[in-house]
Every structure is written in structure tokens, then in C-alpha cells.
Amino acid sequence: MNYLLPSEYEQFGIETTTPESWVGAASALINAHCRRTSLAVTQYVEQQRINPDRNLVRLTYLPLTSGEGASSPIVAIKARYGNTSLRRGELRGDLASDVSRVFSLPGAWVNMDPNAVSFDANTGEVILPTNVLALTYNEAEVTYTAGVAEIPDVVKFACAQIVKNAQATPALNVRSGRLDQMKLEYFADALLDPSVRTMLAPFVAQRLG
């Protein structure tokens, strides 16, 4: 999607005659820099290892945002049982180990109720519920939605600045109606100047851990 509408060009400092394809190219460059397909609300599927001492995962794309008509950004979640070794400081008998062996639980995936997990929309932390036997999980697959419901002005300013940087780069031939993608990639460092990178910093996806 384009992060600037033609009706917004003048408001954000670019000429009203600017070809729409240039704004589209600037928007694509923003997506590439932020390591995501779009800053708008988008569905992702992510599989991560779980630290058994914490029972949580931290998702990559932020902020977690419910899709249209949904009550939670967590669309679906499943986890895989790990081994039955005790968590640090935990005391229990052999019941969990016996049940785990009888039902061949280690390595098995179990679906969870998305409404049973707690999450922080800004940090992406998702805390999994414990089960009655306190068996641990070692991996989770989360289907979720993340992004912004309305494109913020700071992203629009960044998009406009990229276009203006392109207009100041003669080699890009900005008077042409279409943008050469290879040229765009070649000049990406110049187009994404420090001010643009600062504006986009909160939206860059960061995989942690």
C-alpha cells in the first residue's frame, strides 16, 4: 500500500504532480527497511523456541493489533510439549512423567485457546497458560495480527522525505513516470537518510533471543 494519498502530497511537502508510482516505490522501500510486508495491520505466523523457565515467547512484529472484527490480535496458537524434567526450584512427584510417557506427550503439539494467553501489545510478549500437570513447552507457533490501524504522520513524513531525496538524486531520473527498482535499491542508503531512519526506527521489526 502507498503511505501517502495524492490528496496528502502538498500537506507533507511534495509536489502534487509527483507520479503515484514514486510514492509506491518509497512505500516499498519503507517496508523493506522495516523488514515487514506492510506497516498496516497484517497477519503473521511465527514459530519460536520457548524458554521453559519463562513460558513465554516474544513476537517480532509490533504493535500487536486486533484485525477488523476481532477481539484479540492472537488468531491461533499451539505449543509443543518438551521433556518432563523439572523446572528450576519446582518440586513434584512422578505423575507428570508417567502421564507424559503413557500418552507420548513429548514432541506433541497442542492447540490453545487464544483467549487463554496474556500478551503485551507493545513488547510482543505472549505468556502461555500452564497445564494442570505443569508440563513444559519447548516451542510455540503463533498466528497473530500486528501493525497500525491508521498510518501515523511520522511514516507519511518519512515517505515524503524519501520521495524528496529521490528528486534530489539526478541519477534516478525522477521526471520519468516509473521507478527502476534496481536503481532504487542501489540508492537506498542515500534515500533512507538519518532523519528517515530515525522516523522509522519504532517500526523496524527486531527478532530477539
N, CA, C and O of each residue as an XYZ file, in Angstrom:
836
protein
N       0.828     -1.187      0.000
C       0.000      0.000      0.000
C       0.872      1.251      0.000
O       2.000      1.238      0.495
N       0.335      2.329     -0.561
C       1.047      3.606     -0.538
C       0.761      4.322      0.776
O      -0.381      4.374      1.231
N       1.804      4.871      1.377
C       1.635      5.529      2.672
C       1.250      7.002      2.552
O       1.055      7.684      3.558
N       1.143      7.487      1.317
C       0.656      8.842      1.074
C      -0.393      8.808     -0.023
O      -0.178      8.201     -1.073
N      -1.517      9.451      0.210
C      -2.533      9.607     -0.819
C      -2.222     10.852     -1.642
O      -1.608     11.787     -1.128
N      -2.636     10.884     -2.914
C      -2.398     12.080     -3.727
C      -2.923     13.354     -3.068
O      -2.330     14.423     -3.217
N      -4.019     13.243     -2.348
C      -4.587     14.423     -1.682
C      -3.714     14.913     -0.522
O      -3.931     16.009     -0.007
N      -2.722     14.104     -0.106
C      -1.858     14.472      1.026
C      -0.487     14.976      0.586
O       0.307     15.414      1.418
N      -0.206     14.917     -0.702
C       1.133     15.270     -1.174
C       1.554     16.661     -0.707
O       2.622     16.827     -0.119
N       0.725     17.639     -0.965
C       1.090     19.013     -0.630
C       1.243     19.189      0.878
O       2.139     19.901      1.331
N       0.375     18.547      1.655
C       0.427     18.658      3.115
C       1.762     18.167      3.664
O       2.273     18.711      4.643
N       2.328     17.131      3.029
C       3.574     16.554      3.535
C       4.797     16.980      2.724
O       5.869     16.389      2.851
N       4.630     18.003      1.895
C       5.781     18.667      1.316
C       6.286     18.169     -0.012
O       7.432     18.449     -0.364
N       5.475     17.432     -0.779
C       5.917     17.037     -2.116
C       4.939     17.601     -3.145
O       3.799     17.929     -2.818
N       5.397     17.708     -4.382
C       4.598     18.328     -5.433
C       3.364     17.489     -5.755
O       3.413     16.259     -5.744
N       2.281     18.162     -6.035
C       1.036     17.448     -6.348
C       1.140     16.670     -7.659
O       0.353     15.756     -7.907
N       2.117     17.036     -8.502
C       2.308     16.346     -9.784
C       3.210     15.119     -9.663
O       3.503     14.462    -10.662
N       3.647     14.811     -8.454
C       4.520     13.652     -8.248
C       3.819     12.376     -8.708
O       2.696     12.115     -8.276
N       4.446     11.573     -9.571
C       3.817     10.318    -10.022
C       3.527      9.399     -8.838
O       4.351      9.255     -7.935
N       2.364      8.789     -8.851
C       1.974      7.903     -7.750
C       2.929      6.718     -7.617
O       3.120      6.181     -6.525
N       3.520      6.322     -8.728
C       4.447      5.188     -8.678
C       5.666      5.492     -7.809
O       6.263      4.582     -7.235
N       6.038      6.778     -7.712
C       7.176      7.138     -6.879
C       6.846      7.017     -5.400
O       7.680      6.599     -4.597
N       5.637      7.383     -5.054
C       5.197      7.205     -3.663
C       5.092      5.711     -3.353
O       5.418      5.273     -2.250
N       4.637      4.941     -4.332
C       4.581      3.495     -4.144
C       5.961      2.902     -3.939
O       6.145      2.015     -3.105
N       6.937      3.393     -4.702
C       8.309      2.904     -4.554
C       8.878      3.289     -3.196
O       9.571      2.489     -2.567
N       8.593      4.515     -2.734
C       9.059      4.943     -1.416
C       8.421      4.100     -0.327
O       9.077      3.756      0.656
N       7.151      3.764     -0.492
C       6.451      2.929      0.482
C       7.059      1.529      0.523
O       7.213      0.946      1.597
N       7.403      0.992     -0.649
C       8.033     -0.331     -0.709
C       9.399     -0.312     -0.027
O       9.795     -1.280      0.622
N      10.113      0.806     -0.185
C      11.423      0.926      0.456
C      11.274      0.973      1.980
O      12.106      0.430      2.706
N      10.213      1.623      2.458
C       9.937      1.641      3.891
C       9.667      0.225      4.398
O      10.184     -0.169      5.443
N       8.865     -0.534      3.667
C       8.572     -1.909      4.073
C       9.840     -2.744      4.155
O      10.033     -3.501      5.106
N      10.703     -2.604      3.152
C      11.948     -3.370      3.142
C      12.830     -2.985      4.320
O      13.421     -3.849      4.968
N      12.919     -1.682      4.598
C      13.746     -1.220      5.715
C      13.198     -1.723      7.048
O      13.962     -2.062      7.952
N      11.873     -1.767      7.165
C      11.246     -2.209      8.418
C      11.113     -3.731      8.503
O      10.606     -4.255      9.495
N      11.564     -4.434      7.476
C      11.575     -5.904      7.444
C      10.177     -6.491      7.625
O       9.986     -7.439      8.386
N       9.205     -5.918      6.919
C       7.846     -6.419      7.009
C       7.135     -6.156      5.698
O       7.581     -5.329      4.903
N       6.034     -6.851      5.467
C       5.324     -6.696      4.211
C       4.508     -5.416      4.174
O       4.248     -4.876      3.099
N       4.101     -4.926      5.337
C       3.341     -3.685      5.410
C       3.340     -3.198      6.852
O       3.452     -3.994      7.785
N       3.213     -1.880      7.029
C       3.053     -1.334      8.374
C       1.590     -1.382      8.809
O       1.293     -1.237      9.995
N       0.673     -1.584      7.858
C      -0.738     -1.716      8.196
C      -0.961     -3.060      8.894
O      -0.070     -3.909      8.905
N      -2.133     -3.250      9.469
C      -2.433     -4.485     10.197
C      -2.358     -5.664      9.233
O      -3.082     -5.720      8.239
N      -1.478     -6.596      9.543
C      -1.185     -7.741      8.681
C      -1.102     -8.992      9.540
O      -0.698     -8.927     10.701
N      -1.479    -10.119      8.977
C      -1.400    -11.380      9.724
C      -0.056    -12.057      9.490
O       0.438    -12.126      8.365
N       0.519    -12.553     10.576
C       1.809    -13.246     10.534
C       1.687    -14.599     11.228
O       0.828    -14.799     12.087
N       2.560    -15.518     10.840
C       2.689    -16.798     11.527
C       4.142    -16.928     11.937
O       5.044    -16.824     11.105
N       4.363    -17.155     13.218
C       5.727    -17.174     13.731
C       5.928    -18.375     14.661
O       5.099    -18.650     15.528
N       7.026    -19.069     14.466
C       7.352    -20.236     15.304
C       8.624    -19.925     16.082
O       9.632    -19.519     15.504
N       8.570    -20.116     17.389
C       9.700    -19.762     18.237
C       9.929    -20.804     19.310
O       9.011    -21.500     19.746
N      11.186    -20.891     19.724
C      11.537    -21.736     20.863
C      11.077    -21.067     22.152
O      10.989    -19.842     22.224
N      10.785    -21.869     23.164
C      10.308    -21.361     24.447
C      11.334    -21.683     25.522
O      11.814    -22.811     25.629
N      11.657    -20.674     26.311
C      12.492    -20.897     27.490
C      11.601    -21.504     28.568
O      10.668    -20.842     29.023
N      11.858    -22.757     28.997
C      10.962    -23.421     29.957
C      10.887    -22.711     31.299
O       9.930    -22.907     32.048
N      11.883    -21.887     31.613
C      11.851    -21.170     32.882
C      10.949    -19.944     32.828
O      10.624    -19.368     33.866
N      10.540    -19.538     31.619
C       9.742    -18.311     31.497
C       8.366    -18.553     30.880
O       7.433    -17.794     31.141
N       8.230    -19.594     30.070
C       6.938    -19.963     29.485
C       6.330    -18.824     28.649
O       5.125    -18.577     28.687
N       7.191    -18.148     27.903
C       6.696    -17.077     27.046
C       7.499    -17.011     25.761
O       8.609    -17.534     25.663
N       6.899    -16.348     24.777
C       7.593    -16.040     23.524
C       7.466    -14.541     23.291
O       6.558    -13.898     23.817
N       8.367    -13.998     22.510
C       8.302    -12.581     22.160
C       8.200    -12.480     20.647
O       9.120    -12.868     19.927
N       7.097    -11.968     20.177
C       6.825    -11.893     18.744
C       7.603    -10.753     18.090
O       8.002     -9.793     18.750
N       7.805    -10.878     16.803
C       8.694     -9.963     16.075
C       8.012     -8.676     15.651
O       8.584     -7.595     15.791
N       6.799     -8.781     15.136
C       6.161     -7.633     14.505
C       5.240     -6.919     15.493
O       4.389     -7.537     16.133
N       5.429     -5.615     15.599
C       4.723     -4.809     16.604
C       4.108     -3.574     15.942
O       4.506     -3.185     14.844
N       3.133     -2.962     16.623
C       2.453     -3.452     17.821
C       1.438     -4.536     17.470
O       0.933     -4.584     16.348
N       1.142     -5.408     18.437
C       0.089     -6.389     18.235
C      -1.241     -5.632     18.168
O      -1.571     -4.862     19.069
N      -1.989     -5.858     17.103
C      -3.227     -5.117     16.874
C      -4.295     -6.071     16.370
O      -4.049     -6.853     15.452
N      -5.466     -6.011     16.957
C      -6.562     -6.874     16.523
C      -6.994     -6.497     15.109
O      -7.069     -5.319     14.761
N      -7.274     -7.514     14.307
C      -7.795     -7.275     12.974
C      -9.237     -6.809     13.033
O      -9.870     -6.843     14.088
N      -9.746     -6.379     11.906
C     -11.109     -5.859     11.857
C     -12.103     -6.929     12.317
O     -12.122     -8.038     11.784
N     -12.919     -6.587     13.302
C     -13.930     -7.507     13.813
C     -13.418     -8.522     14.810
O     -14.200     -9.316     15.334
N     -12.107     -8.518     15.090
C     -11.528     -9.486     16.027
C     -11.388     -8.863     17.411
O     -11.239     -7.648     17.542
N     -11.436     -9.700     18.434
C     -11.315     -9.218     19.812
C      -9.897     -9.321     20.343
O      -9.592     -8.775     21.403
N      -9.028    -10.012     19.621
C      -7.643    -10.204     20.076
C      -6.721    -10.287     18.868
O      -7.130    -10.768     17.812
N      -5.474     -9.821     19.010
C      -4.521     -9.979     17.909
C      -4.023    -11.422     17.769
O      -3.453    -11.781     16.738
N      -4.233    -12.244     18.793
C      -3.818    -13.651     18.726
C      -4.906    -14.429     18.004
O      -5.992    -14.637     18.545
N      -4.617    -14.855     16.794
C      -5.605    -15.557     15.972
C      -5.640    -17.036     16.322
O      -6.715    -17.619     16.464
N      -4.465    -17.644     16.460
C      -4.360    -19.063     16.810
C      -2.999    -19.290     17.458
O      -2.038    -18.574     17.179
N      -2.932    -20.290     18.320
C      -1.665    -20.591     18.974
C      -1.615    -22.071     19.325
O      -2.598    -22.641     19.797
N      -0.483    -22.675     19.093
C      -0.266    -24.052     19.513
C       1.150    -24.169     20.049
O       2.039    -23.407     19.668
N       1.349    -25.138     20.943
C       2.659    -25.322     21.564
C       3.027    -26.797     21.554
O       2.166    -27.677     21.514
N       4.317    -27.037     21.590
C       4.808    -28.418     21.588
C       5.365    -28.756     22.957
O       6.152    -28.001     23.529
N       4.943    -29.906     23.476
C       5.439    -30.349     24.773
C       6.925    -30.684     24.701
O       7.390    -31.317     23.753
N       7.653    -30.250     25.717
C       9.046    -30.622     25.839
C       9.171    -31.866     26.695
O       8.204    -32.611     26.855
N      10.367    -32.100     27.253
C      10.530    -33.244     28.131
C       9.930    -32.924     29.496
O       9.501    -31.796     29.733
N       9.899    -33.879     30.370
C       9.219    -33.722     31.653
C      10.170    -33.394     32.784
O       9.827    -33.569     33.953
N      11.371    -32.918     32.451
C      12.300    -32.541     33.507
C      11.724    -31.402     34.324
O      10.965    -30.587     33.799
N      12.070    -31.333     35.592
C      11.526    -30.337     36.487
C      12.055    -28.957     36.163
O      13.212    -28.792     35.776
N      11.194    -27.971     36.325
C      11.664    -26.607     36.246
C      12.473    -26.286     37.490
O      12.281    -26.892     38.544
N      13.361    -25.346     37.357
C      14.217    -24.965     38.458
C      13.380    -24.574     39.681
O      12.484    -23.735     39.581
N      13.674    -25.182     40.830
C      13.001    -24.846     42.074
C      11.627    -25.475     42.223
O      10.894    -25.144     43.155
N      11.260    -26.397     41.300
C       9.926    -26.976     41.331
C       9.998    -28.375     41.928
O      10.876    -29.160     41.569
N       9.087    -28.689     42.830
C       9.036    -29.997     43.461
C       7.731    -30.685     43.084
O       6.656    -30.122     43.290
N       7.809    -31.865     42.546
C       6.605    -32.637     42.276
C       6.998    -34.093     42.156
O       8.180    -34.413     42.032
N       6.013    -34.979     42.193
C       6.280    -36.404     42.095
C       6.467    -36.842     40.671
O       6.807    -36.030     39.810
N       6.250    -38.130     40.400
C       6.482    -38.693     39.080
C       5.221    -38.748     38.241
O       5.243    -39.313     37.147
N       4.107    -38.171     38.723
C       2.855    -38.267     37.987
C       2.976    -37.661     36.596
O       2.547    -38.266     35.613
N       3.562    -36.464     36.509
C       3.689    -35.811     35.206
C       4.524    -36.652     34.249
O       4.185    -36.776     33.072
N       5.612    -37.230     34.748
C       6.459    -38.066     33.896
C       5.709    -39.305     33.431
O       5.815    -39.711     32.274
N       4.943    -39.906     34.354
C       4.184    -41.112     33.990
C       3.144    -40.795     32.917
O       3.026    -41.514     31.924
N       2.388    -39.704     33.128
C       1.364    -39.323     32.151
C       2.007    -38.987     30.817
O       1.493    -39.362     29.762
N       3.121    -38.287     30.860
C       3.799    -37.894     29.634
C       4.228    -39.114     28.828
O       4.072    -39.148     27.608
N       4.768    -40.112     29.518
C       5.226    -41.318     28.819
C       4.053    -42.113     28.267
O       4.095    -42.579     27.128
N       3.003    -42.270     29.074
C       1.853    -43.083     28.658
C       1.205    -42.505     27.412
O       0.845    -43.248     26.499
N       1.053    -41.186     27.364
C       0.368    -40.547     26.242
C       1.327    -39.996     25.187
O       0.908    -39.288     24.271
N       2.608    -40.321     25.316
C       3.621    -39.899     24.337
C       3.543    -38.402     24.068
O       3.517    -37.970     22.915
N       3.506    -37.606     25.149
C       3.350    -36.169     25.004
C       4.596    -35.429     24.523
O       4.457    -34.486     23.744
N       5.820    -35.808     24.948
C       6.977    -35.039     24.475
C       7.031    -34.994     22.949
O       6.988    -36.028     22.283
N       7.124    -33.783     22.412
C       7.158    -33.608     20.969
C       5.796    -33.425     20.335
O       5.706    -33.086     19.155
N       4.718    -33.646     21.105
C       3.371    -33.495     20.559
C       2.935    -32.035     20.623
O       3.291    -31.308     21.551
N       2.155    -31.615     19.618
C       1.639    -30.252     19.564
C       0.230    -30.218     20.133
O      -0.548    -31.149     19.925
N      -0.098    -29.165     20.840
C      -1.424    -28.996     21.408
C      -1.938    -27.602     21.062
O      -1.217    -26.614     21.198
N      -3.187    -27.532     20.615
C      -3.808    -26.240     20.321
C      -4.264    -25.574     21.614
O      -4.737    -26.243     22.533
N      -4.119    -24.259     21.679
C      -4.536    -23.498     22.845
C      -5.624    -22.507     22.453
O      -5.741    -22.099     21.297
N      -6.402    -22.141     23.437
C      -7.412    -21.116     23.242
C      -6.718    -19.759     23.198
O      -6.092    -19.367     24.183
N      -6.808    -19.024     22.080
C      -6.147    -17.715     22.009
C      -6.547    -16.775     23.137
O      -5.760    -15.917     23.539
N      -7.764    -16.929     23.651
C      -8.220    -16.059     24.731
C      -7.617    -16.428     26.079
O      -7.772    -15.696     27.056
N      -6.922    -17.575     26.132
C      -6.327    -18.014     27.394
C      -4.903    -17.505     27.585
O      -4.324    -17.678     28.657
N      -4.334    -16.878     26.557
C      -2.971    -16.358     26.668
C      -3.032    -14.873     27.009
O      -3.965    -14.169     26.624
N      -2.027    -14.417     27.733
C      -1.910    -12.981     28.006
C      -0.771    -12.428     27.160
O       0.172    -13.148     26.833
N      -0.860    -11.154     26.807
C       0.136    -10.576     25.911
C       0.295     -9.099     26.198
O      -0.579     -8.454     26.778
N       1.446     -8.578     25.771
C       1.707     -7.145     25.825
C       1.794     -6.665     24.384
O       2.690     -7.073     23.646
N       0.871     -5.803     23.981
C       0.787     -5.382     22.582
C       2.021     -4.629     22.127
O       2.373     -4.683     20.949
N       2.691     -3.921     23.041
C       3.824     -3.084     22.657
C       5.152     -3.828     22.639
O       6.016     -3.525     21.815
N       5.330     -4.797     23.536
C       6.583     -5.559     23.568
C       6.497     -6.858     22.780
O       7.525     -7.432     22.420
N       5.273     -7.332     22.507
C       5.108     -8.588     21.785
C       5.254     -9.815     22.648
O       5.288    -10.928     22.124
N       5.344     -9.649     23.972
C       5.454    -10.805     24.845
C       4.110    -11.519     24.958
O       3.083    -10.896     25.226
N       4.132    -12.840     24.749
C       2.943    -13.674     24.883
C       3.246    -14.745     25.926
O       4.183    -15.529     25.772
N       2.448    -14.768     26.980
C       2.647    -15.717     28.073
C       1.664    -16.867     27.903
O       0.453    -16.661     27.837
N       2.200    -18.073     27.835
C       1.367    -19.251     27.637
C       0.773    -19.715     28.962
O       1.418    -19.595     30.004
N      -0.449    -20.244     28.934
C      -1.040    -20.773     30.166
C      -0.376    -22.091     30.549
O       0.071    -22.842     29.682
N      -0.314    -22.366     31.834
C       0.228    -23.643     32.298
C      -0.877    -24.688     32.285
O      -2.060    -24.364     32.382
N      -0.472    -25.945     32.164
C      -1.470    -27.011     32.201
C      -1.519    -27.636     33.592
O      -0.671    -27.354     34.438
N      -2.492    -28.462     33.812
C      -2.750    -28.973     35.159
C      -1.585    -29.789     35.705
O      -1.392    -29.843     36.920
N      -0.797    -30.430     34.827
C       0.344    -31.229     35.271
C       1.645    -30.435     35.259
O       2.707    -30.972     35.572
N       1.564    -29.159     34.899
C       2.736    -28.284     34.827
C       3.797    -28.817     33.871
O       4.992    -28.624     34.092
N       3.354    -29.490     32.803
C       4.297    -29.935     31.784
C       4.811    -28.714     31.022
O       4.084    -27.742     30.814
N       6.054    -28.784     30.617
C       6.662    -27.633     29.951
C       6.500    -27.733     28.430
O       6.305    -28.812     27.871
N       6.590    -26.567     27.788
C       6.576    -26.488     26.331
C       7.960    -26.044     25.874
O       8.657    -25.317     26.581
N       8.348    -26.491     24.679
C       9.654    -26.056     24.179
C       9.566    -25.276     22.867
O      10.575    -24.772     22.374
N       8.356    -25.175     22.301
C       8.206    -24.450     21.047
C       6.745    -24.021     20.895
O       5.835    -24.713     21.352
N       6.535    -22.887     20.255
C       5.176    -22.412     20.019
C       5.055    -21.857     18.610
O       6.011    -21.313     18.058
N       3.878    -22.001     18.042
C       3.553    -21.392     16.751
C       2.369    -20.460     16.970
O       1.296    -20.887     17.397
N       2.577    -19.190     16.672
C       1.559    -18.172     16.933
C       1.140    -17.519     15.619
O       1.974    -17.030     14.857
N      -0.158    -17.521     15.372
C      -0.727    -16.765     14.261
C      -1.330    -15.501     14.860
O      -2.176    -15.575     15.751
N      -0.899    -14.353     14.376
C      -1.318    -13.111     15.013
C      -1.362    -11.972     14.000
O      -0.850    -12.085     12.886
N      -1.984    -10.881     14.414
C      -2.040     -9.690     13.577
C      -1.290     -8.560     14.265
O      -1.355     -8.399     15.483
N      -0.584     -7.787     13.467
C       0.214     -6.681     14.004
C       0.293     -5.568     12.972
O       0.176     -5.802     11.769
N       0.491     -4.370     13.461
C       0.611     -3.210     12.587
C      -0.181     -2.045     13.140
O      -0.620     -2.076     14.290
N      -0.362     -1.032     12.336
C      -1.109      0.152     12.763
C      -2.406      0.246     11.970
O      -2.415      0.079     10.750
N      -3.498      0.515     12.675
C      -4.796      0.619     12.020
C      -4.871      1.860     11.135
O      -5.569      1.868     10.121
N      -4.153      2.899     11.525
C      -4.100      4.140     10.751
C      -2.639      4.567     10.619
O      -1.934      4.682     11.622
N      -2.192      4.798      9.409
C      -0.789      5.156      9.183
C      -0.491      6.480      9.887
O      -1.140      7.486      9.602
N       0.484      6.493     10.801
C       0.792      7.724     11.543
C       1.513      8.749     10.671
O       2.137      8.411      9.665
N       1.410     10.002     11.084
C       2.024     11.084     10.315
C       3.528     10.906     10.157
O       4.095     11.279      9.130
N       4.180     10.334     11.177
C       5.635     10.197     11.099
C       6.030      9.301      9.925
O       7.057      9.537      9.290
N       5.232      8.283      9.633
C       5.505      7.410      8.485
C       5.246      8.163      7.185
O       5.982      7.990      6.214
N       4.219      8.986      7.156
C       3.921      9.779      5.967
C       5.029     10.791      5.695
O       5.406     11.016      4.545
N       5.548     11.400      6.765
C       6.665     12.322      6.593
C       7.894     11.574      6.066
O       8.618     12.092      5.216
N       8.130     10.362      6.570
C       9.264      9.567      6.096
C       9.108      9.227      4.625
O      10.071      9.287      3.860
N       7.895      8.870      4.232
C       7.621      8.541      2.828
C       7.870      9.762      1.946
O       8.490      9.656      0.888
N       7.385     10.915      2.386
C       7.585     12.149      1.610
C       9.058     12.502      1.513
O       9.521     12.970      0.472
N       9.797     12.280      2.596
C      11.224     12.613      2.583
C      11.994     11.714      1.624
O      12.930     12.165      0.964
N      11.610     10.460      1.545
C      12.267      9.550      0.595
C      12.029     10.038     -0.831
O      12.946     10.035     -1.652
N      10.803     10.456     -1.124
C      10.498     10.981     -2.461
C      11.334     12.217     -2.748
O      11.889     12.353     -3.838
N      11.427     13.123     -1.772
C      12.228     14.339     -1.975
C      13.702     14.000     -2.144
O      14.395     14.639     -2.936
N      14.189     13.004     -1.410
C      15.587     12.575     -1.584
C      15.806     12.028     -2.989
O      16.858     12.243     -3.591
N      14.797     11.316     -3.508
C      14.904     10.795     -4.876
C      14.903     11.937     -5.880
O      15.632     11.899     -6.871
N      14.088     12.950     -5.627
C      14.036     14.094     -6.526
C      15.359     14.867     -6.533
O      15.670     15.569     -7.495
N      16.126     14.733     -5.461
C      17.427     15.404     -5.375
C      18.556     14.530     -5.898
O      19.723     14.916     -5.818
N      18.226     13.351     -6.437
C      19.231     12.423     -6.952
C      19.072     12.325     -8.460
O      18.236     11.554     -8.931
N      19.841     13.075     -9.231
C      19.660     13.123    -10.691
C      19.708     11.758    -11.360
O      19.009     11.528    -12.347
N      20.517     10.858    -10.839
C      20.679      9.553    -11.493
C      19.396      8.732    -11.488
O      19.269      7.768    -12.244
N      18.441      9.113    -10.630
C      17.197      8.353    -10.584
C      16.197      8.803    -11.647
O      15.165      8.159    -11.840
N      16.497      9.904    -12.336
C      15.616     10.382    -13.410
C      14.186     10.518    -12.914
O      13.270      9.866    -13.416
N      14.014     11.384    -11.910
C      12.728     11.474    -11.232
C      11.596     11.997    -12.092
O      10.439     11.924    -11.679
N      11.883     12.518    -13.261
C      10.807     13.003    -14.109
C      10.119     11.874    -14.871
O       9.066     12.072    -15.476
N      10.719     10.702    -14.838
C      10.073      9.578    -15.507
C       8.883      9.119    -14.686
O       8.825      9.342    -13.476
N       7.925      8.468    -15.357
C       6.706      8.072    -14.669
C       6.863      6.861    -13.783
O       6.098      6.675    -12.837
N       7.848      6.036    -14.079
C       8.022      4.804    -13.298
C       9.439      4.757    -12.732
O      10.368      5.381    -13.245
N       9.558      3.996    -11.661
C      10.843      3.898    -10.984
C      11.507      2.572    -11.288
O      10.862      1.524    -11.236
N      12.775      2.608    -11.602
C      13.555      1.396    -11.818
C      13.916      0.811    -10.459
O      14.632      1.444     -9.684
N      13.426     -0.396    -10.162
C      13.620     -0.996     -8.845
C      15.099     -1.202     -8.516
O      15.507     -1.045     -7.366
N      15.894     -1.551     -9.514
C      17.316     -1.755     -9.267
C      17.991     -0.445     -8.875
O      18.870     -0.425     -8.013
N      17.571      0.655     -9.518
C      18.117      1.955     -9.144
C      17.733      2.301     -7.704
O      18.541      2.822     -6.935
N      16.493      2.001     -7.365
C      16.014      2.296     -6.016
C      16.863      1.568     -4.978
O      17.278      2.162     -3.983
N      17.117      0.292     -5.210
C      17.911     -0.490     -4.274
C      19.348      0.023     -4.223
O      19.965      0.051     -3.159
N      19.873      0.427     -5.372
C      21.253      0.903     -5.418
C      21.418      2.183     -4.599
O      22.430      2.376     -3.925
N      20.413      3.049     -4.667
C      20.496      4.329     -3.968
C      19.781      4.310     -2.610
O      19.531      5.368     -2.032
N      19.454      3.131     -2.103
C      18.677      3.019     -0.869
C      19.331      3.737      0.304
O      18.647      4.387      1.094
N      20.656      3.622      0.422
C      21.341      4.255      1.555
C      21.188      5.772      1.526
O      21.043      6.404      2.572
N      21.221      6.356      0.329
C      21.076      7.799      0.211
C      19.632      8.231      0.426
O      19.378      9.289      1.002
N      18.686      7.415     -0.034
C      17.285      7.773      0.104
C      16.820      7.651      1.555
O      16.021      8.458      2.030
N      17.327      6.641      2.248
C      16.992      6.452      3.665
C      18.027      7.193      4.506
O      18.879      6.576      5.146
N      17.943      8.508      4.497
C      18.920      9.301      5.235
C      18.677      9.173      6.741
O      17.678      8.579      7.146
N      19.568      9.717      7.580
C      19.422      9.561      9.035
C      18.075     10.029      9.569
O      17.541      9.420     10.495
N      17.516     11.093      9.009
C      16.219     11.568      9.508
C      15.119     10.558      9.224
O      14.238     10.345     10.057
N      15.167      9.934      8.050
C      14.174      8.922      7.707
C      14.329      7.701      8.611
O      13.337      7.162      9.101
N      15.557      7.267      8.830
C      15.794      6.105      9.686
C      15.303      6.360     11.117
O      14.773      5.461     11.769
N      15.486      7.582     11.588
C      15.008      7.920     12.932
C      13.493      7.854     13.000
O      12.935      7.329     13.963
N      12.825      8.385     11.983
C      11.365      8.354     11.964
C      10.815      6.935     11.906
O       9.762      6.647     12.474
N      11.532      6.053     11.219
C      11.039      4.684     11.026
C      11.503      3.717     12.107
O      11.028      2.582     12.159
N      12.422      4.141     12.970
C      13.006      3.243     13.969
C      11.975      2.472     14.792
O      12.181      1.280     15.024
N      10.872      3.086     15.248
C       9.904      2.327     16.062
C       9.192      1.208     15.308
O       8.566      0.347     15.926
N       9.283      1.214     13.972
C       8.530      0.263     13.185
C       9.394     -0.867     12.611
O       8.877     -1.770     11.952
N      10.698     -0.816     12.860
C      11.597     -1.848     12.338
C      11.443     -3.111     13.156
O      11.585     -3.085     14.379
N      11.151     -4.224     12.488
C      10.958     -5.495     13.182
C      12.295     -5.995     13.712
O      13.300     -5.999     13.002
N      12.285     -6.416     14.977
C      13.504     -6.895     15.635
C      13.246     -8.281     16.206
O      12.404     -8.436     17.091
N      13.956     -9.286     15.714
C      13.836    -10.625     16.296
C      14.798    -10.729     17.467
O      16.002    -10.524     17.308
N      14.274    -11.044     18.632
C      15.077    -11.109     19.844
C      15.276    -12.546     20.274
O      14.501    -13.443     19.944
N      16.359    -12.725     21.031
C      16.585    -14.014     21.666
C      17.086    -15.083     20.719
O      17.315    -16.219     21.135
